[in-house]
Amino acid sequence: MALSGGLEVNGQSQPGSASAPKALSRVTKLDITSRRPAFGGKSFGTAGAYEILIGTAHAVADPKAAVNAGIVDLDKAPRNAAGLVEYSFDVQILKPVDIGKGNGTLLYEINNRSNRPLYGYFDEGGPGYDADNTGNGFLMNNGYTYVASGWMHGAKGTANSLQLWAYLPIASNNGQPITGTAMEEWMEPGTGAFGKLSYPAATLDQAKATLTYREHQDDSRQTLPASQWSYVNETTVKVTPPPGADAGTIYEFVYEAKDSVVEGLGFAGMRDFVSFMRHSPADEAGTANPLFVNGQPALRLAVAAGASQSGRVVRDFIYQGFNQDTAGRKVFEGMNADMAGARRTFTNYRFAQPGRWTRQHEDHPYPTSEFPFTFEKTTDHLTGKSDGLLARCSASNTCPNVIQVDSYAELYGAHGSLNVTDTKGKPLQLPANVRLYQLSLSHNQGDAGCMDPANKVSPNPYYRAALQATVRWVRDGVAPPPTRAPSAADGTFVTVAEQGKDYPTIPERPFNSKISEVGVRDFSVFPPKEKGKYTILVPKLDRDGNMVAGVLVPEVAVPVATYGKAVRKKGFGEGDLCGANGATIAFAKTKAERLARGDSRLSVEERYPGGQAEYSEKYGRAVDKLVAEGYLLAEDGTRLKTAASLPRGSN
């Protein structure tokens, strides 16, 4: 049972009790299989040299514990003689050799499909720990102890030393397979993932499965006859694409699956591992915790960060109550969610697929865009339900301080306006422990299948600033910069139709009205049925087609292009949005070129008649403003100003 404050009794430890029993949900063993100097032994500032520890953590979970009550199918997982569910996961720990020289902060990256993109974003040196992975040395120069662990299920023996997987149990009904309807979505038949099933098919009878296709998300589904597809085996489907299908065609396969993984246990694994690293001097075999010195914890606080998929995991982790550990303590004092929008994840479900994420074109029918969308408690006008991302942690007094950093891609493809509006589009204030920094750039910067070149303005400097602001907030009590995002209250969030009125004349790129819309979805059937639509707003644009509100990066404050949504080109589902990417639509270099094209946007020479000198001076002022306001670190501001230059061929 649980007390009103959410603390566990009957087998779960309680803070402040000298004789508190051992928690039944816990890490039992930390097996470090590799420990070596990092970065060739290089020394970093006051933190000195670093070392990298790689290994496996073993854990158990109590299906009867109240803190685990929300984990889907945990009660159907195999149990040991003590009635506990066993599982394990990969771990990596990057720490100062003398941990006492660090900054006292455990930085935990929630990995993205076993990879650690934020580590690369922060240090810009690649994913490894060798001398050539030092990059800018940001994490090490600031003395962080960096920790990551697997949370998403993977097959044992498939991970390389840089990947992080969890090895989670399969649910069953008293030893008999659980079956149920599952849905796959594929594109681009030539890719390795095409035709692969996330779960084995319970039957190879084609009559019990349906394969449809459509070119655009909103097109009617067309059934592909059984003669054009077949099972290769229980995990692979062979498909003969219909004549004329392009590379953006969406193939949707609905089938009877078996062997559902208890994916929600990955949340508990993160909770219990970080709690162990912070509070347990040794594992049950007596192996010392490397983050302890003389039996005492060397770190004072923990901050989690995640980007893209793992940014959405941050929101889910909070919403589902996992920031309360088995002793009732906060797991993380602070959390950063980057590139998340108003989405969560398809993780704590039967036949979950945590790698799926709703966009306008692809993966749209998966349950990653469901109410509640924002941190504050609101009411869903379509269902009457009231909820908020902070509801559970507020009840247990375990809410972290949160900074979320998004881009304009999340406004078009991830319903981002719902972070600061209710479901009718009315403005909301975020809670005092939450900040939203809406960047006027894009994050995912590929352009395969897109009409225009990618938006190559890097978000990394803003991630670094947000992390430092979070640490100062929870460690020193220094309030971070305020939320900076468009607002429905001041007219900087508008409807799609209103945005279209402000869009400039660009003959080769007329206004595109596509956004990822969403309503209430009924997942009792596949594909799900949708009822109603939530009000999704988009940013107001200036005469160049750039955002007028949010964190205006120097490239937008002093522009040489329009930075907007990426749109799919012919042969790739033309006209739909191109993933989570952003586009760069360059200004004409001269007035004559602009007039010849019929482009309403001023040319580069008209904007900056003083050439490079004028551009650099204005760009530098924009950088200095962001540094002064706290959205950019001084060292990154210096780097940006040094690199600023006009496009080649401009005067």
N, C-alpha and C positions, 0 to 999 in steps of 0.2 A: 504494500500500500504506500501511498505518498502523503506526506504532511502538506499543509496548505502552502508552505514555501517551496514545495517540490522536492524536499530532501527524502532520500530513501531510508526505509527501515526494513526489518526482516531480511537481513543479509547484505544490505548496502550500507557503506560507511557514512557517518555524519560528521561534518566539521566540528571541531571543538571537543570531541569525545576522546579521552586518552585511551579508552579501551575499545574504540570503534572496531567492529569486525572487518575482515578483509572484504573488499568489494568483489562480488561474484562476476561482474563484468570488468575485465581488466586485461592488461598486457602481462603475460606470465614469463616471457623469455625474450631477451634481446640478444640475437646472435650476430655479432659483428664479424664478417668474414674477410674484410679488407680494411686496413687502416694504414694510410700512407701520407706523406707530405703532399700538399696541394700547390699547384702553380710553380712547380720546380723549386719550392722552398722560399719563394719571394716573400719579403717582409712588407707589411702594409701599415703605414702610419703608426699609431700607438698600439694597434692590435697585434702587430708582429706577424709571424708566419702562421699559416693555416694548415689544417690537415683535413682529409676527407675520409669518412667512415661509411662503409657500405655493408649492408647485411639484411637480415630478416627479423621482423617482430612476430611473435606468436601470441595469440590472444584468445580469450573466451568471452562469450556473451551469455547472459542469463535471460532466457525468454520470458521469465516471470517478473523481471525488474520493471518498475514503472518507467524508468528512463528509456527502456527499450520497447515500450508498449506500441509505439507507432511504426516499428520496423515490419514491413509487410512480409509475411510468411516465415518470420523467425521461429515461430512456434512449430513450423513444419520442417525445420532443418534437423539433420542428424545431431544427436547429443551424446556426450561421453557419460561415463559412469556417475559423474556428479550432476548430471542433468544440464550441462552447459554445452553451448555450441562452440566448436573450435574452428579457428581460421588463422590465416597469417597474411603478411604483406611485406613488400620490399621497403627498405628505408635507406635514406642518405642523410648524413649529418656533416655539414661543412662548418668548422669551428676554429677559432684561434687555438693554437697549440697550448698556450696559456690562456684559458678561457676567462680568467680574471682580468685580462687586458681588453676584453671586448666591451660592448656598450650595454651589456646586461639584458639584451632583447633577443628572444627566440623569434625569428622570422620563419613562419611556416608557409611554404608555397603549396597550395592545393593544386596537384598536377593536372594537366590537360591531356587526357587519353594516354596516360603514362609518361608524358613528356613535361618539361619544365620551362615553358616559354618565358615566364616572368623573370626567371634567373637570367635568361639571355637579354631580356628587355632592360633589366637593371644594369647589368655589367657590360652588355654588348660585346661579349667575347665568345659566344657559342655555348653549347650545353655542357662541355666537359670541365675537368678540373686540372688540366695540364698547363704548362707554362704559356702555351699559345692561346689559352682560354681566359687570360687575365682581363682582357678588354680594358674598360676604364677603371676597374677595381672598385666600383662604387660600394658594393656590399662589404667588401673587406676593409676598405679605407674607413668606413663608418663603424666597423667593429661588430657587425651582425653575426650571430650564430644562425646559420641557414639550415632548415630541416624540411624534409619532404618524405612522404610515404605513399604507398599505393592505396587507393580506395576503390578503384573500378576493377571488376573481375577480369583476369587474364589467365591464359593457360600456362601452367608451370612449365618451365624449360624454354619458353619462347622469348623471355625478356633479356635484352642485353644489359650491361652494367649501368647504363645511363637511364634505363626505363624503370618505371615503378608501377607494379601491379599488385592487386590484392587477390588472394586465393580463397574465394567465398564458396559456401556450401550450396548444393542444389536442394530445393524444397521437394517434399514428397508427401503423399498421404499414406502414412504407416508403411513406408517402403515402396509404395506403388507410385508410378510417375504421375505428376500433375500435368494435365493438358489444358490448353485454352487457345483462344484466337490470338494471333499475332499478326503484325503488319510490317512489311519491308517496303522501302522506297529506294529505287535505283535510278541512276542516270548514266549516260555514256557507256554503252555496252563493251567498249574495248578496255575498260579499266578492270583491275583485279578484284575490286569489291563487287562488281556487277554480278548479280545472281547468287550472292552469298547470303545465307540465312543466319540471323543472330542466335536462333535456337533450332535444334533438330526438329524436323517435321515428325509429328506423331504418326502420320500415315503418308504413304506415297501415292495415294489415290488422288488423281488429278481432279476428280469430281468434287473433292472437298477443299479445293483451293480456287482462287480467282486471281487472274492477272489482268490488270487494265493499264491503259496508257493514255497520256494526254500531253499536248505540246506546252500548254500554259497552265498555271495553277488553277485558273478559273474555268478552264475548258471542261466540257462534259467528259466523263471517263468512258473510254471505248474498251470493250472486252477483247483481249487477245485469245483466239481460239486455242484449245488444248493441242491442236496439231502444230502450233508455233512455239510451244514450250514443253519442257519435260524435266523431271527430276533426274539429276545425275546421281545423287545420293541424298541422304536425309539432311544435308547441310548446303547443297548446291543445286541451283536451278539453271538450266540451259534455255536461252531465249533467242528466238529468231525475230529481230525487230521488224515491224510492219514496213512496207514500202513507203519511202518518203519521210520516215521519222528522222528528226534532226537530233543533234547532240544534246539539246536541252530537254528532250522528251522525258517525262516523268513516268516511270513504270512502278506500279503499286501492286504488291503481292500480298494477299490475305490468305492465311493458311492456319491449320491446326498444329500448334507447337507443343513441345514437351520440355522437361528439364529446366524449369525456371530457376534462375540464380537469385539468391537472396541479396540483391544489389544494395538494398538499404543498409545492410550491415557495414558497408563502406563508410557511412557517416559515423557509426559508433566506433569504427576503427580509428578514424581521425581523432575523435573526441578522446578515446581512451589512451591512444599513443601520446598525444600531446600532454595529457594529464600525467601519464607515467613519466615522461621526460622532465616535467616540471616539479613533480612532487615525490617521486620514488627514488631513493638512493641506490637501489639495486633491484635486479629481477629476482625471481624466486629460486634461481640456481645460485644466487650470490654474485652474479656478474654486475660490476659497478656501472652505474649510469654515467656516461661520459660528460653529462652536463652538471654533475655534482663535484664538489671539491671538499674533501674531508667530511663527507657525509651530509653536506649542506648544498642546497641549490645555488648554482652560480648565476642564474638568470632571474630577473625580477618580474618580467612580463612577457607576454606572447602576443604577437600580431600575425594574423593570417592574410594572405593575398592570393587572388586568383584572377585569371584573365580568360575571357571568352567562355568556354565551357566551365572552367573552374570559377570564373566570376559568377556565373549562374549558380554554381554549387554553394558559394558563399551565401547567397540569398536563401537557398533551400536549407542549408545548415542552420541558419538563424531561425527561419520560419518553422522548421520541424523540431525545434527545441534542443538541438544538440550542443548548444554552447553552455549547457549545464552539465558538469561531469557527475560521476556517481557519488561524489561527496557534496554535491550542491554548489560547487565553485564555478566561476567563469573559466571556460577553456581558453578563450582569447579575450584580452581587454580591448583589442582593436582589430578591425577587419577592413581590407580593401577589396572591392569588387570592381573589376575593370571590364569594359566591353560586355556588360550584362543586359542592359536595357531593362525592360519590365518582365523578364522571363525567369523561370527556374529550370528544373531539370526533370527528365524522364528516368528517375533513378529508383525511388522507393515505391516501386510498382511490381506486380507480377508480370513477368516477361518484359522487364524493363530494358530500355536501350539508352543508357546514359549519354551516348555520343550524339544522339539526335538533338536538333535545335531548330525551332520554328524560324523560317524566313518567308519572304513573300512568295518565292517560287518553289523552293524545295523544303521538304520536311514539315510542311505547313500543318498537316493534320495530327501531329504528335502532341502529347500533353505537357508542353513546356511553357505555355502561355495561358495560365489559368489564374483566376482570382484567388487571393489578393495580389495586386500588382505593386503596391507601394508599402512603405514601412508603417505609416500611420494607419490606424483603424478607419476603414471606410465601409460604405454599404454598396454592394453590387445592385444597381438599379434593375438589372434583368432578372435577378433571383431573389432579392431581398436579404441575402446573406451579408453579415458584417464580419470583417476580419482584417488583419494587417500582418505584415511580416514580423513585427516585434511582439505580437500578442503573447506567444508562449514564454519568451525570455523575460517579458515584462512581469508576468505572473511569478516567475522564480527569481526575479532581480538579477538576471545573468545576461542582460543585453550588452553587447560590445558597442564601442563607438565605431561608426562606419563612415568611410569615405568611398563613394562610388564614382568612377571616372568613365564616362561614356563618350561616344562620338556621334556625329550626325547619322552614321549608318544605323545606329540603334533607334534613332527617331523614325526612320523609314521602314526598317525591317524588324524591329523588336519592340514596337509599341511604347517607345521610350517616354512619350509624354505622360503616360499613366503613372510614372514615378511621382509626378507633381500635380496630377489632377485626379478627380474621382472618375468613375466610369462614364459620367456624362460630359466630361471635359471641363468641369469646374475646378478652379485653382485650389491647391492645398499647400499648407506649410509642412515641411518635413520636421520630424521631431528634433529636439535639441542635440541628440547624440548622432545625427546623420547629416552628411553633406553630400551634395551631388555636384560634380564638376562636368558640365556638358561641353566637350571640346568641339571646336569648329573644324575638325579634321576627321579622317577615317582611320580605322585600326588595321583591318585586314587589307593588305595592299597588293594582292594579286590582281591580274586583269584578264585571265584566260576566259575567253567567251564574252568579254565585255566590249562595248562599243568604243570606249575611250581609254587612254592610258590611266594607270592607277594614280590615286592620290598618294604621293610619296612623302608627305609631311610626317615625320616620325612622332608618335605619341610618347616615346620612351622618356623624354625629359619630364613630362607631366606625371607619369607613373612614379618616377623617383621623387618628385616634389610631394605627391600625395602620400607616399610611404613615410617620408620624413615628417610630414605634418601630422600623420596619425600617431607616430611614436611620440612626438612632442606633446600631443594631446593627452595620451593615456599615461605617459611617464611623468611629464612636467606640469600638466594642467594648463598648457598653452593652447588656447582655442585656435583651430585652423581657420583658414580663409572661409568666408561664408559660401553657402551654396551659390553657384553661378550657372544659371540655366535659363532658357527661354521660359516665359510665364504667360499663362492665359490671362492673368490679371492685368498685365501691361500691354497686351496685344502682340507680344513677340512669339507666342504660340498662336497659330492660325489654322483654319481649315485648309484642306488641299486646294479647294477652289480659290480661296483667298491668296494662297501662295502663288497659284498660277498667274494671278493678275500682276504680281510683282516680278515675275520671271523675265529676264531680259530677252531681247530678240537675238537669237543665235540660230541662223537659218539651218545649219547642219545638225543642230541639237534642239529641237523644239521641246517644250515643257512635257515632262512625263509625269502622270498623275498616280502611278502605282505606289502603294504602300502595303505593308502587311496588316491586313485587317483581321480582327478576331472577335468572336462572340462566345456565348456559352456553348461548350461542346459536350455531346453525349457520347461517352466512350464505352457504353454498353454494346455498341455495334462498331464495326470497322468497315470502311472508313467512318469516322464519327459524324454524327449529325450536328449541325450548328444552328443555334437559334439566336436571332438578334445580332446587333453589332455594338461594341463599345465605341465611344467617341475617341478617335485617335487624332491628335493635332500634330502639326509639323511646324518647323521654324519659319518665321518671317524672313524674307530675303531682301537684300539691298539691290541696287540697280545692276550689280554685277552677278547676282544669283548666289551670293554668299550669305551666311548667317549674320544677323545683326545683334544677336544676344548669345550669352554663354561665355565660355573662356575663349576669347577671340585670339587665336594664335597669330604670331607676327605675319605669317603667310597670308592670312585673311585680312588682318588690319592694314597690311601694305601689300596688296595682291598683284600677282601677274597672271592669274587664272581664276576661273570659277571652279570651286571645289564642291562637287555635289554628288548626288546618288549615282551609282553605277548601274547601267542598263544593259541587258543582254543584246548581243548583236545577231544578225541574220544567221540562221543555222544553229542557234543555241537557245531557242525559246525567245525569239526576238520580242523586245518590249517589256518583258518581265524584269524585275530587279536582278542584278548580277551578284548573288550571294550576299555577303556582308561587306562588300567592297565599296570604295569611293572612287570617284572619277576626277580627272583633271582636264578641263576644257580651257586651253590656253587663250590668252588675249592676243589679238593681232599685234604685231610688233610696231607697225606704223599706222598713221591715220589713213593713208592711201589704201593700205591692205584692208583695214577695217571697213572703209566705205565701199570698197569693191565687193566685200563679202556681205554687206548689209547687216553688220554686227552692231548692236547698240552699245556694247561695252567699249569704253575708251581704250585706245591702244596703249602699249607700254610707253611709247615716246610721248604721248599726250599726258600721261600720268606723271612721268618722271623726266621732264625736259632737261633736268640737270644730270641725267644718266646715272651711272653707278654710284656716284657720290651722293646724289639726292636720295636714291633708293636706300643705300646703306644707312644714311642718317635717320630716315623715317623708320626703317626696320629696327634700328637700334633703340629708338625711343619706344617702340612697341614692346620690345624685349624687356627693357628696363621697367616698364610699367608692370608687366607680369611678375618680374622679380620682386618689385616693391610690394606688390599685393600678396605675394606668397604662393602663387600658382606655378612658379618656376624657380629652380635653385640658381643661385648666382653663378656657379661654375658652368651650369648648362647654358645660362644666358650668354656667357662669354663665348662658349663654343658656337652657339647659333649666330652670334654677330660676326664671328670670324668667317663662317662659311657662307654668309648671305651674299648672293650675287644675282644680277639680272640674267634673264635668258640670253644665250648667245645670239648675236646679231642685233641686240638692242643697243641704242647709243648710250 
